[in-house]
Amino acid sequence: MCVCQLTELLQLAPSTVSKHMSVLKRSGLTESRKQGRWMYYRLAPECMTGDLAAMVGPLFLRLRKDRQFRNDAERLKQILRLDPEVLRKKQCES
C-alpha cells in the first residue's frame, strides 16, 4: 500500500503515517519500495513465519469476528480501488 492509502484508511496525517512506517521498517516488520513519487509498504515476508506468525494467525481469526475490523476491511477494499493520484488530490483538498 502507498502512504496515501494508509493515510486514508487510518485517517492520520501523511507525516504521522510515514514516521510510523519508518519505525516498522527499521524493526524489520515491513519492507518498502519507491515507485516514482510513491512509497509503497508491505509486510516483510519473513515476519509471517515462526513465532510472529503463530501469534498473528489466531489474532486475525479473532479479529474477523469484530465488526469494526470488518468495516475497516471493507473500507480498505474501496480505498484500494482508487488511483493513488486521485486519492492524494482528494486528501490535499480536505
Secondary structure, DSSP 8 states (H G I E B T S, - for coil): -BHHHHHHHHT--HHHHHHHHHHHHHTTSEEEEEETTEEEEEE-GGGGSHHHHHHHHHHHHHHTT-HHHHHHHHHHHHHHHS-HHHHHHHHHH-
